[in-house]
Amino acid sequence: MNIRKFEEKDHSDILELAKRFNNIYYMSFRDESLMCKKQEELAVQAVNNNKENIYIAEESGDFLGYIELNIQEDFFTNRKQAYVSAIAVTEKGEGKGIGKVLMKKAEEWAVNQELSEVILDVFLSNKRAIGLYEHLGYQQEIVKMVKKL
């Protein structure tokens, strides 16, 4: 497996794969069609404005997944942190350790940026992703509570 920087040929693969972000259960107050539209907008913004921080997983020329990285500041300390904006693996790539390799790339990227933390957000219903992150040593820090009125 190869991890490489984004190339223009990856544009449509990323937009298509970003649709997988909606393959989870959303709480009842979330409009699924609006969530799908927002995920698409975020993917378009990424490939148009953050190409230098997108990495592609491929094998034998097959696109298997990607990760988008950013730098953000911690709300409480203003310390800069590496932020995983998006990570997705194709159905063909599932179960092959691609998510793990992409997260390792995030950690390497963070070290190269002289950052000491990698953070990400994940919907609670995405149990598979949470399991991967916990397996890799990530810990839950803040839990968002929601009550529909």
C-alpha positions in Angstrom: 0.0 0.0 0.0 1.2 3.5 -0.8 0.3 6.8 0.9 0.8 9.8 -1.3 -0.2 13.4 -1.6 -3.4 14.4 -3.3 -3.3 14.7 -7.1 -6.0 16.3 -9.3 -7.0 12.8 -10.6 -8.2 12.1 -7.0 -10.8 14.9 -7.0 -13.8 12.8 -8.2 -12.8 9.8 -6.0 -12.8 11.9 -2.9 -16.1 13.5 -3.7 -17.6 10.1 -4.3 -16.1 8.5 -1.2 -17.2 11.4 1.0 -20.8 10.1 0.5 -19.9 7.3 2.9 -19.8 9.8 5.8 -23.6 9.6 5.7 -23.7 5.8 6.2 -24.4 6.2 9.9 -27.4 6.8 12.1 -28.1 10.5 12.8 -30.1 11.7 15.7 -33.7 12.6 14.9 -33.1 16.4 14.9 -30.6 16.1 12.0 -32.0 16.3 8.5 -30.3 13.5 6.6 -30.5 15.4 3.3 -28.9 18.5 4.8 -26.2 16.3 6.3 -25.5 14.8 2.9 -25.3 18.2 1.3 -23.0 19.5 4.0 -20.6 16.5 3.7 -20.5 17.1 0.0 -19.7 20.8 0.5 -16.9 20.0 2.9 -15.4 17.5 0.4 -15.5 20.1 -2.3 -13.9 22.7 -0.1 -11.2 20.2 0.8 -10.2 19.4 -2.8 -10.4 23.0 -3.8 -8.7 24.7 -0.8 -6.7 22.2 1.2 -5.1 19.9 -1.5 -1.6 20.2 0.2 -3.0 18.4 3.3 -4.8 15.6 1.7 -3.2 12.1 1.5 -4.4 9.2 -0.6 -4.1 5.5 0.2 -3.7 3.4 -2.9 -2.6 0.0 -4.0 -1.7 -1.0 -7.5 -3.2 2.3 -8.7 -6.5 1.7 -6.9 -7.9 4.5 -4.8 -8.7 3.0 -1.4 -9.1 6.0 0.9 -8.0 9.4 2.0 -7.3 11.7 5.0 -7.5 15.5 5.2 -5.5 17.3 7.8 -5.6 20.8 9.2 -4.1 22.8 12.1 -6.5 24.2 14.7 -6.1 25.8 18.1 -7.4 24.2 21.3 -10.3 26.2 22.6 -9.0 26.2 26.2 -5.3 26.6 25.8 -4.9 28.1 22.3 -2.3 25.4 21.7 -2.0 24.4 18.0 -3.1 20.8 17.3 -3.3 18.6 14.2 -6.9 18.0 13.2 -8.2 15.2 11.1 -10.9 16.9 9.1 -11.9 13.8 7.2 -10.9 10.2 6.8 -12.6 7.6 4.7 -11.9 4.2 3.3 -13.6 2.6 0.3 -15.6 -0.5 0.7 -12.9 -2.4 -1.2 -10.3 -1.1 1.3 -12.2 -2.0 4.4 -10.5 -4.5 6.8 -7.1 -4.0 5.2 -5.6 -1.6 7.8 -6.0 1.4 5.6 -7.6 3.6 8.3 -4.7 2.6 10.6 -2.1 3.6 8.0 -3.9 6.9 7.2 -4.0 7.7 10.9 -0.3 7.0 11.2 0.2 9.4 8.3 -1.7 12.0 10.4 0.6 11.5 13.3 3.7 11.8 11.1 2.3 15.0 9.6 1.7 16.4 13.0 5.2 15.7 14.1 6.5 17.4 10.9 4.4 20.4 11.8 5.9 20.4 15.3 2.5 19.6 16.9 2.2 17.3 19.8 -1.5 16.3 19.5 -3.8 14.8 16.9 -7.5 15.4 17.4 -10.7 14.5 15.5 -14.4 14.4 15.8 -16.5 11.3 15.2 -20.3 10.7 15.5 -21.1 8.5 18.5 -23.0 6.2 16.2 -19.9 5.4 14.1 -18.8 2.6 16.4 -16.4 1.1 13.9 -14.4 4.3 13.6 -14.5 4.8 17.4 -13.1 1.3 17.9 -10.3 2.0 15.4 -9.3 5.3 17.1 -9.4 3.7 20.6 -7.3 0.8 19.3 -4.7 3.4 18.1 -4.6 5.0 21.5 -7.0 7.9 21.1 -9.2 8.8 24.1 -12.6 10.5 24.3 -12.3 13.9 25.9 -15.5 15.9 25.3 -18.9 14.4 24.9 -21.5 16.6 23.2 -25.0 16.2 24.7 -28.1 17.0 22.7 -31.8 17.3 23.6 -34.4 17.8 20.9 -37.2 20.2 22.1 
